[in-house]
Amino acid sequence: MPLKYKFFFFLLVSTPIFSQKFQGISESNYAGTLGVFNNPANVVDTRQMVFINLVGVGIEFQNNYVRWDAPYSVGSMIINKVSSQYRNSTNNKIIVKDTYKKTNENVNNVAAYLNGALTGPSVGVDIKKWKMGVAGGIRYRYLNSISNTDPSIGNSLVLGAYSKDFVGKDIKNSSLYINSGFFNEIYGTMGLVIKNDAEQMLKVGATAKYIYSNSYGSIEASDFSYKLQNDPTNPSLNELVLADVKGSLASASIYQKLELQNFTTQMRSINGQGKGLGLDLGLVFEFRPDYRTFSRNRKGKNFTDPTINKYTYKISFSLIDIGFLKFSGPMVIINSLDGKTQTINFGDIQKFKGIEQLIGDLESIFGLGPGQSSFSILMPASSVTSFDYKYSEKLYLNLTYRQYLLPSARRGVIGHSGLYFTPRFEKKYFEFAIPVGLDNNFRNFNLGLSMRAAGLYFGFDNLTGIFNTFNPHGASLFAGAFIPIYHKLPGSPLKCFDVNNKPSFKKRRGLIRRK
């Protein structure tokens, strides 16, 4: 296996994908429809009367097994801006040495994720009069993972078929789970204020989704033994001997290999080989001890300033990505590998071009037939708990805890848990945040940075890989644009909400009534 493919095989694909957390912006009070992916209750009582999302994109990768220890960053490699001194003089290809990849042999289960989203057009509307908010739009997600994988397999994926550490050794009770897919989500969100009493506000929300996919593949091996040995017909090559495999190969894709046109075709589709439903549920509690400062009564009606944040702190809880897809049709194949023993010559596996091509090669090597023509998967159900504290009028401190709720040793979309602390400076037309997190099941240290100016934003959930600091486990960046139409203050005489002496305001109102 050529060296230049080893590292990208471990990353699953060499095509850029999209960051789905948008951690530096998603908990903002000006996040609009970006905030409903963390909690659908965020759609109601917003600062915008109308929020029009145009587009949001990003790039993300992280793993718990290998650190990048090269003289150039992952970011510069992705955009092909590596200095000439680290390129091959004959073909100008980037040199990737095994010494650039520091593996952690103390990890019990290797996990790598390329998960994310491209947020397409969406609209959110906040209706103060009815104490409700609604939103709708489309999101494209490219979700990939290696999970619950034996470290010896991780070593082979990183260092390749020529790894001397494992040649001739019998490795028992190994496991490997690879899942890769592209999903469209058409969603609708509704939120309601169910309590707005004195110092407390309680909001609830729900998002319903129609999910479909034309590109999904799974390699599932819960238990097998293997040995890496010299090819007797060509001692310069190695071959892999697999024995007593328990698992399956599943493919549901209209594509033969990974190409850019797969993404554009999928984004234009309104149907798929796999179809299903999804649901997000959320609630938000706000504590507002200074609520009187933001409220006025006129002719027996209460008016609240809609342009500013009123809470001292808020606590949010949500269940997201509850859902399933059922794949069926002529391009859907699932085969059992149970009890299989097979020798794989690495010359029989082509240059890695996506999960579809890899599964096709393995089906040919194992001599598998058509198999079954339907199967189902679950989406990566998770809970998200957030605490947002208003330190001052413009400075907020946020703590967000994401807990993945399903097993990671399964066929389906795999998620992971993490914890982020994000201080942010927030104003109507400007925002700055620094997310600091423990991600990938609390194994990876991520340091981020994000900025928003009016309706434009960009940032990093993890910039350690972009700038090559702390021997990074990954990298991510995101950017996007939206059009905000903000709420306005009620007309005169209620324009002034900033009254220092509330009792005197009441007295003046009483005197006017006695006249």
C-alpha positions as CSV (number, residue, x, y, z in Angstrom):
1,M,0.0,0.0,0.0
2,P,1.7,3.3,-1.1
3,L,2.6,5.5,1.8
4,K,0.6,8.5,0.5
5,Y,-2.6,6.5,1.0
6,K,-2.0,5.1,4.5
7,F,-2.8,8.3,6.4
8,F,-5.8,9.2,4.3
9,F,-7.2,5.6,4.7
10,F,-7.2,6.1,8.4
11,L,-9.0,9.4,7.9
12,L,-11.5,7.5,5.7
13,V,-11.6,10.1,3.0
14,S,-9.3,12.9,1.6
15,T,-12.3,15.1,0.6
16,P,-13.1,18.1,2.9
17,I,-16.3,17.8,4.9
18,F,-18.3,20.0,7.1
19,S,-18.2,20.7,10.9
20,Q,-21.5,20.1,12.5
21,K,-21.1,21.7,15.9
22,F,-20.4,25.4,15.1
23,Q,-19.6,25.5,18.8
24,G,-18.4,29.1,18.8
25,I,-21.7,30.4,17.4
26,S,-24.4,27.9,18.2
27,E,-25.0,29.0,21.8
28,S,-25.2,32.7,20.9
29,N,-28.4,34.7,21.4
30,Y,-28.0,35.8,17.8
31,A,-27.4,32.3,16.3
32,G,-30.9,32.1,14.8
33,T,-31.6,28.8,13.1
34,L,-28.0,27.6,13.8
35,G,-29.1,27.3,17.5
36,V,-32.0,25.0,16.9
37,F,-29.6,22.1,16.0
38,N,-28.5,22.1,19.6
39,N,-31.9,22.8,21.1
40,P,-35.2,23.4,19.1
41,A,-36.5,25.6,22.0
42,N,-34.0,28.2,20.9
43,V,-36.3,29.1,18.0
44,V,-38.6,31.2,20.3
45,D,-38.0,34.5,22.1
46,T,-35.1,35.4,19.9
47,R,-33.5,38.8,19.1
48,Q,-34.4,38.5,15.5
49,M,-38.0,38.8,14.2
50,V,-36.9,37.0,11.0
51,F,-33.7,35.0,10.5
52,I,-32.7,33.9,7.0
53,N,-29.8,31.5,6.9
54,L,-28.0,31.6,3.5
55,V,-25.2,29.0,4.0
56,G,-22.8,27.6,6.5
57,V,-19.9,25.3,5.8
58,G,-16.9,23.9,7.6
59,I,-14.2,21.2,7.9
60,E,-13.5,18.9,10.8
61,F,-11.6,15.8,11.8
62,Q,-10.6,14.3,15.2
63,N,-9.4,11.0,16.5
64,N,-8.1,9.5,19.8
65,Y,-5.2,7.4,18.5
66,V,-2.8,9.4,16.4
67,R,-1.3,12.9,16.9
68,W,0.1,15.0,14.1
69,D,3.8,15.7,14.8
70,A,5.0,17.2,11.5
71,P,6.9,20.4,10.6
72,Y,3.7,21.5,8.7
73,S,0.1,21.7,9.8
74,V,-2.9,19.5,8.7
75,G,-4.5,22.7,7.5
76,S,-1.6,23.6,5.1
77,M,-1.7,20.0,3.8
78,I,-5.4,20.1,3.1
79,I,-5.1,23.3,1.1
80,N,-1.8,22.2,-0.5
81,K,0.3,25.0,0.9
82,V,3.2,23.0,2.3
83,S,6.6,24.4,1.8
84,S,8.8,23.0,-1.0
85,Q,11.3,21.6,1.5
86,Y,8.7,19.0,2.6
87,R,7.9,17.9,-0.9
88,N,9.3,15.3,-3.2
89,S,11.7,17.1,-5.6
90,T,10.8,14.9,-8.6
91,N,6.9,15.0,-8.4
92,N,6.3,17.8,-5.9
93,K,4.1,15.5,-3.8
94,I,3.9,16.3,0.0
95,I,6.2,14.0,2.0
96,V,4.3,12.3,4.8
97,K,6.6,10.3,7.0
98,D,5.6,7.7,9.5
99,T,7.4,9.7,12.2
100,Y,4.9,12.5,11.7
101,K,2.2,10.3,13.2
102,K,2.5,9.6,17.0
103,T,0.3,6.8,18.0
104,N,-1.1,6.1,21.5
105,E,-0.9,2.4,22.2
106,N,-2.7,2.9,25.6
107,V,-6.1,3.5,23.8
108,N,-8.4,0.5,24.1
109,N,-10.8,1.4,21.4
110,V,-9.5,3.5,18.4
111,A,-12.1,6.2,17.3
112,A,-11.9,8.7,14.5
113,Y,-14.6,11.0,13.3
114,L,-15.2,13.1,10.2
115,N,-18.7,14.4,11.1
116,G,-20.4,17.5,10.0
117,A,-23.0,19.5,8.1
118,L,-23.6,22.0,5.4
119,T,-26.5,24.2,6.5
120,G,-28.6,25.1,3.5
121,P,-31.3,27.8,3.2
122,S,-33.5,28.1,6.2
123,V,-35.8,30.7,7.8
124,G,-36.8,31.3,11.4
125,V,-39.6,33.6,12.6
126,D,-40.2,34.7,16.2
127,I,-43.8,35.8,16.9
128,K,-43.8,37.6,20.2
129,K,-47.6,38.2,20.2
130,W,-48.3,34.4,20.1
131,K,-45.3,33.5,22.3
132,M,-44.0,31.1,19.6
133,G,-41.3,30.7,17.1
134,V,-41.1,28.5,13.9
135,A,-38.3,27.6,11.5
136,G,-37.7,25.4,8.5
137,G,-34.9,24.5,6.2
138,I,-32.5,21.8,5.0
139,R,-29.3,20.5,6.3
140,Y,-26.7,18.2,4.6
141,R,-24.6,16.0,6.8
142,Y,-21.6,13.9,5.9
143,L,-21.0,11.5,8.9
144,N,-18.1,9.2,9.0
145,S,-16.5,7.2,11.8
146,I,-14.1,4.4,12.8
147,S,-15.2,3.2,16.2
148,N,-14.5,0.4,18.7
149,T,-11.5,-0.6,16.7
150,D,-8.6,-2.6,18.1
151,P,-5.4,-0.6,18.5
152,S,-3.5,-3.1,16.4
153,I,-5.9,-2.3,13.5
154,G,-5.4,1.4,14.2
155,N,-1.6,0.9,14.0
156,S,-1.9,-0.9,10.7
157,L,-4.2,1.8,9.3
158,V,-1.8,4.5,10.2
159,L,1.5,2.8,9.4
160,G,0.3,0.7,6.5
161,A,0.8,-2.8,5.3
162,Y,4.5,-2.7,5.8
163,S,4.4,-2.2,9.6
164,K,7.2,-4.3,11.0
165,D,5.6,-4.4,14.5
166,F,2.9,-6.8,13.4
167,V,4.4,-8.9,10.7
168,G,4.2,-12.6,11.7
169,K,2.2,-12.0,14.8
170,D,-1.2,-13.6,15.4
171,I,-3.7,-11.0,16.7
172,K,-6.8,-12.4,18.4
173,N,-10.2,-10.9,19.3
174,S,-9.9,-7.8,17.2
175,S,-12.8,-5.6,16.2
176,L,-13.5,-2.9,13.5
177,Y,-16.5,-0.7,12.8
178,I,-16.5,1.7,9.9
179,N,-19.6,3.8,9.0
180,S,-19.8,6.4,6.3
181,G,-22.8,8.2,4.8
182,F,-24.2,11.4,3.3
183,F,-27.7,12.5,4.6
184,N,-30.2,15.2,3.7
185,E,-32.5,16.5,6.4
186,I,-35.5,18.6,5.7
187,Y,-36.7,19.9,9.0
188,G,-39.4,22.0,10.6
189,T,-39.1,23.4,14.1
190,M,-41.7,24.9,16.5
191,G,-41.1,26.5,19.9
192,L,-43.5,27.9,22.6
193,V,-43.1,30.0,25.7
194,I,-45.2,27.9,28.2
195,K,-44.3,30.0,31.3
196,N,-43.4,33.7,31.6
197,D,-44.0,34.5,35.3
198,A,-42.1,37.1,37.2
199,E,-38.5,36.0,37.3
200,Q,-38.8,32.8,35.3
201,M,-39.4,31.8,31.7
202,L,-39.7,28.3,30.4
203,K,-39.6,27.5,26.6
204,V,-40.1,24.2,24.9
205,G,-39.4,23.2,21.3
206,A,-39.5,20.3,18.9
207,T,-38.0,19.6,15.4
208,A,-39.4,17.0,13.0
209,K,-37.1,15.8,10.2
210,Y,-37.5,13.8,7.0
211,I,-34.1,12.2,6.4
212,Y,-32.9,10.5,3.2
213,S,-29.7,9.2,1.8
214,N,-28.2,7.8,-1.5
215,S,-24.8,7.1,0.0
216,Y,-24.1,4.9,3.0
217,G,-21.7,2.1,3.7
218,S,-20.8,0.0,6.7
219,I,-18.0,-2.5,7.6
220,E,-18.8,-4.3,10.8
221,A,-16.5,-6.9,12.4
222,S,-17.3,-7.5,16.0
223,D,-14.6,-10.3,16.4
224,F,-11.9,-11.7,14.2
225,S,-8.3,-12.8,14.2
226,Y,-5.6,-11.7,11.7
227,K,-2.0,-12.0,10.8
228,L,0.2,-9.8,8.7
229,Q,2.7,-11.9,6.8
230,N,5.0,-11.7,3.8
231,D,3.5,-12.6,0.4
232,P,5.2,-15.9,-0.6
233,T,4.9,-15.0,-4.3
234,N,6.5,-11.6,-3.7
235,P,8.6,-11.2,-0.5
236,S,8.6,-7.4,-0.9
237,L,4.8,-7.3,-0.3
238,N,2.7,-8.2,2.7
239,E,-0.7,-9.9,2.9
240,L,-3.4,-10.1,5.5
241,V,-4.8,-13.4,6.7
242,L,-8.3,-13.0,8.3
243,A,-9.8,-15.8,10.3
244,D,-13.2,-16.5,12.1
245,V,-14.7,-13.2,11.1
246,K,-18.0,-12.2,12.8
247,G,-19.6,-9.3,11.1
248,S,-21.1,-7.9,7.9
249,L,-20.7,-5.6,4.9
250,A,-23.6,-3.2,4.1
251,S,-23.8,-0.8,1.2
252,A,-26.6,1.4,0.0
253,S,-25.2,3.8,-2.6
254,I,-26.0,4.8,-6.1
255,Y,-22.3,5.8,-6.5
256,Q,-19.3,3.6,-7.2
257,K,-16.6,5.7,-5.6
258,L,-16.1,9.0,-3.7
259,E,-16.2,12.0,-6.0
260,L,-17.3,15.7,-5.7
261,Q,-20.3,15.1,-7.9
262,N,-21.6,12.7,-5.3
263,F,-22.2,15.6,-2.9
264,T,-23.8,17.9,-5.5
265,T,-26.1,15.1,-6.8
266,Q,-27.1,14.2,-3.3
267,M,-27.9,17.8,-2.3
268,R,-30.2,18.1,-5.3
269,S,-32.0,14.9,-4.5
270,I,-35.4,14.8,-2.9
271,N,-35.5,11.1,-2.3
272,G,-33.0,8.3,-1.6
273,Q,-32.2,4.6,-1.2
274,G,-32.6,5.2,2.5
275,K,-35.6,7.1,4.0
276,G,-36.5,7.8,7.6
277,L,-37.7,10.2,10.2
278,G,-36.0,12.1,13.0
279,L,-36.9,14.2,16.1
280,D,-35.3,16.7,18.3
281,L,-36.8,17.8,21.7
282,G,-35.7,20.6,23.9
283,L,-36.5,22.9,26.8
284,V,-34.9,26.1,28.1
285,F,-35.3,27.7,31.5
286,E,-34.3,31.3,32.0
287,F,-33.9,33.0,35.4
288,R,-34.7,36.8,35.1
289,P,-34.4,38.5,38.5
290,D,-34.4,42.0,36.8
291,Y,-37.4,41.3,34.6
292,R,-39.2,44.5,35.8
293,T,-36.4,46.5,34.1
294,F,-37.5,45.2,30.8
295,S,-41.3,45.4,31.2
296,R,-43.9,48.2,31.0
297,N,-47.6,48.3,31.3
298,R,-49.8,50.3,29.1
299,K,-53.6,50.3,29.1
300,G,-53.6,47.0,31.0
301,K,-51.2,45.3,28.7
302,N,-47.6,44.3,29.5
303,F,-44.8,45.1,27.0
304,T,-41.4,43.6,27.1
305,D,-38.3,45.0,25.4
306,P,-37.7,42.5,22.6
307,T,-34.2,43.8,21.6
308,I,-32.1,42.6,24.6
309,N,-31.3,39.5,26.6
310,K,-33.1,39.4,29.9
311,Y,-31.7,36.4,31.8
312,T,-29.0,36.2,34.4
313,Y,-28.6,32.6,33.5
314,K,-30.3,30.0,31.4
315,I,-30.3,26.2,31.5
316,S,-31.0,24.2,28.4
317,F,-31.6,20.5,27.9
318,S,-32.3,18.7,24.6
319,L,-32.4,15.3,23.0
320,I,-31.2,15.5,19.4
321,D,-30.8,13.1,16.5
322,I,-33.5,10.6,17.6
323,G,-34.2,8.9,14.3
324,F,-33.8,6.1,11.8
325,L,-33.4,5.3,8.1
326,K,-34.5,2.2,6.3
327,F,-32.5,1.3,3.2
328,S,-34.1,-0.8,0.4
329,G,-33.9,-0.9,-3.3
330,P,-31.8,-2.3,-6.2
331,M,-28.5,-0.6,-5.0
332,V,-28.9,-1.9,-1.4
333,I,-26.8,-5.0,-0.4
334,I,-25.9,-6.5,3.0
335,N,-23.8,-9.6,3.4
336,S,-22.8,-11.6,6.4
337,L,-19.1,-12.3,7.0
338,D,-19.7,-14.8,9.9
339,G,-17.2,-17.6,9.9
340,K,-15.2,-16.3,6.9
341,T,-11.5,-17.0,6.6
342,Q,-9.7,-15.2,3.8
343,T,-6.2,-14.1,2.7
344,I,-6.1,-10.6,1.4
345,N,-3.3,-9.5,-1.0
346,F,-3.0,-5.7,-0.8
347,G,-2.6,-5.6,-4.6
348,D,-6.3,-6.7,-4.7
349,I,-7.4,-3.5,-3.0
350,Q,-7.4,-0.4,-5.2
351,K,-6.3,3.1,-4.2
352,F,-8.8,4.2,-1.6
353,K,-11.7,6.1,-3.2
354,G,-14.4,5.9,-0.6
355,I,-16.4,3.4,1.4
356,E,-18.4,2.2,-1.7
357,Q,-15.2,1.2,-3.6
358,L,-13.7,-0.5,-0.5
359,I,-16.8,-2.5,0.2
360,G,-16.9,-3.6,-3.5
361,D,-13.3,-4.8,-3.3
362,L,-14.0,-6.7,-0.1
363,E,-17.1,-8.3,-1.5
364,S,-15.1,-9.5,-4.5
365,I,-12.2,-10.8,-2.3
366,F,-14.6,-12.7,0.0
367,G,-16.7,-14.0,-3.0
368,L,-19.9,-12.6,-1.7
369,G,-23.2,-12.8,-3.7
370,P,-26.1,-10.4,-3.8
371,G,-27.1,-10.8,-0.2
372,Q,-30.2,-9.2,1.4
373,S,-31.6,-6.0,-0.1
374,S,-32.7,-4.0,3.0
375,F,-31.5,-2.9,6.4
376,S,-32.1,-0.1,8.9
377,I,-29.8,2.2,10.9
378,L,-30.2,4.6,13.8
379,M,-29.1,8.2,13.8
380,P,-26.6,9.3,16.6
381,A,-29.0,10.1,19.4
382,S,-27.4,12.5,22.0
383,S,-28.4,14.7,24.8
384,V,-27.1,18.3,25.0
385,T,-27.1,20.2,28.3
386,S,-26.0,23.9,28.4
387,F,-25.6,26.5,31.1
388,D,-25.3,30.1,29.9
389,Y,-24.4,32.8,32.5
390,K,-24.6,36.5,31.8
391,Y,-21.5,37.9,33.6
392,S,-22.2,41.4,32.3
393,E,-24.3,43.1,29.6
394,K,-21.9,41.9,26.9
395,L,-19.9,39.1,28.4
396,Y,-21.3,35.5,28.7
397,L,-19.9,32.3,30.0
398,N,-21.2,29.1,28.5
399,L,-20.8,25.4,29.5
400,T,-22.1,22.8,27.0
401,Y,-22.1,19.0,27.7
402,R,-22.9,16.7,24.9
403,Q,-23.5,13.0,25.7
404,Y,-23.8,10.3,23.0
405,L,-26.6,7.8,24.0
406,L,-26.1,4.8,21.8
407,P,-23.4,2.0,21.5
408,S,-20.5,2.8,19.2
409,A,-20.1,-0.9,18.3
410,R,-22.9,-1.1,15.8
411,R,-24.0,-0.5,12.2
412,G,-25.3,3.1,11.9
413,V,-24.2,6.7,12.4
414,I,-21.9,6.9,15.4
415,G,-21.6,10.0,17.7
416,H,-19.3,10.9,20.5
417,S,-19.4,12.9,23.8
418,G,-17.7,16.1,24.8
419,L,-17.6,19.1,27.1
420,Y,-17.0,22.8,26.1
421,F,-16.5,25.9,28.1
422,T,-17.0,29.0,25.9
423,P,-16.6,32.6,27.1
424,R,-18.0,35.1,24.5
425,F,-18.3,38.8,24.0
426,E,-21.7,39.4,22.4
427,K,-23.3,42.4,20.9
428,K,-26.0,42.9,18.2
429,Y,-23.6,43.4,15.4
430,F,-20.4,41.9,16.7
431,E,-19.4,38.7,18.6
432,F,-16.2,37.0,19.7
433,A,-16.0,33.6,21.4
434,I,-13.2,31.2,22.5
435,P,-14.5,27.6,22.9
436,V,-12.2,25.3,25.0
437,G,-13.2,21.7,25.0
438,L,-12.6,18.0,25.8
439,D,-14.1,16.2,22.8
440,N,-14.1,12.7,21.3
441,N,-15.3,11.2,24.5
442,F,-13.3,13.6,26.5
443,R,-9.9,12.5,25.1
444,N,-9.1,15.4,22.8
445,F,-8.2,18.9,23.9
446,N,-9.7,21.4,21.5
447,L,-9.0,25.2,21.5
448,G,-11.2,27.3,19.2
449,L,-11.9,30.8,18.1
450,S,-14.9,32.4,16.4
451,M,-16.1,35.8,15.3
452,R,-19.4,37.3,14.0
453,A,-19.9,40.7,12.3
454,A,-23.6,41.3,11.6
455,G,-24.6,38.4,9.4
456,L,-21.2,37.0,8.6
457,Y,-19.3,34.6,10.8
458,F,-16.3,32.3,10.8
459,G,-14.3,30.3,13.3
460,F,-12.6,27.2,14.5
461,D,-14.0,24.6,16.9
462,N,-10.4,23.3,17.0
463,L,-7.5,25.4,15.6
464,T,-4.7,23.2,17.1
465,G,-4.5,21.3,13.8
466,I,-4.8,24.4,11.7
467,F,-1.7,26.0,13.4
468,N,0.0,22.8,14.4
469,T,0.0,23.3,18.2
470,F,-0.1,20.7,21.0
471,N,0.6,17.8,18.6
472,P,-3.1,17.9,17.5
473,H,-5.6,15.1,17.2
474,G,-7.5,17.0,14.5
475,A,-8.7,20.3,13.1
476,S,-11.9,22.1,12.2
477,L,-13.1,25.4,10.7
478,F,-16.4,26.9,9.7
479,A,-17.9,29.9,8.1
480,G,-21.3,31.2,7.0
481,A,-23.7,34.0,6.2
482,F,-27.2,35.0,7.2
483,I,-29.7,37.9,7.0
484,P,-31.1,39.0,10.4
485,I,-34.2,41.2,10.7
486,Y,-34.2,42.4,14.3
487,H,-37.1,43.1,16.6
488,K,-37.8,46.8,17.3
489,L,-38.9,48.6,20.4
490,P,-42.7,49.3,20.7
491,G,-43.8,52.7,19.4
492,S,-44.0,55.8,21.6
493,P,-44.5,56.3,24.5
494,L,-42.9,52.9,25.3
495,K,-39.6,53.5,23.5
496,C,-37.7,54.2,26.8
497,F,-37.2,51.0,28.7
498,D,-34.3,52.2,30.7
499,V,-35.9,53.6,33.8
500,N,-33.6,53.9,36.8
501,N,-36.4,54.4,39.4
502,K,-39.1,51.9,38.9
503,P,-41.4,53.1,41.8
504,S,-41.3,56.7,40.6
505,F,-42.4,55.5,37.1
506,K,-45.4,53.8,38.8
507,K,-46.3,57.0,40.7
508,R,-46.2,59.1,37.5
509,R,-48.4,56.6,35.8
510,G,-50.8,56.7,38.8
511,L,-51.0,60.5,38.7
512,I,-51.8,60.5,35.1
513,R,-54.7,58.1,35.7
514,R,-56.1,60.2,38.6
515,K,-56.4,63.1,36.1
